[in-house]
Amino acid sequence: APTDDPSGRREAWRIYGLTLFTIAVCAILRAALDDAFAGQTGLLLFVPALVAGAALGGAGPTGLAGLLSVLIALVMAAESEVSARPVIEAGAFLGLTTAIAAYGRRMRRADATLRRSVE
C-alpha cells in the first residue's frame, strides 16, 4: 500500500504496474483465442492475473485484477451474442477473486510476520 515513504510508493507502483502488465498479457491471450470462446468470457485465462496480484501485493492488486479482468472479458464476450451466461461467469469469477484476495492477504501477513521474527 502507498505510504508517505517514497520507497513505499515506488514499491506500490511496481506491484500495481506488474499486476496491470499481467492483466494485459492475459487480455492479449484472450483476444488471440477469441474464436475458441464464441460467446464465453474466457475468464479462466485471467486467473494468473489474480494470482500475481495476490502474490505481489495482496487484496488491493487482486481486486484490481479481478475487476479489470471481468470488464475486459465482458466486453470481448459482448461482441458475439447477448446472454446471461457471461454475467453468471463474471459473478463466479468475482467470487474467486475474493477468495484469492483473502489468501493473498494471509500470505502477505505471514511473510511480514516471518520477516519480523528473523530480524
Disulfide bonds with the S-S distance in Angstrom:
none
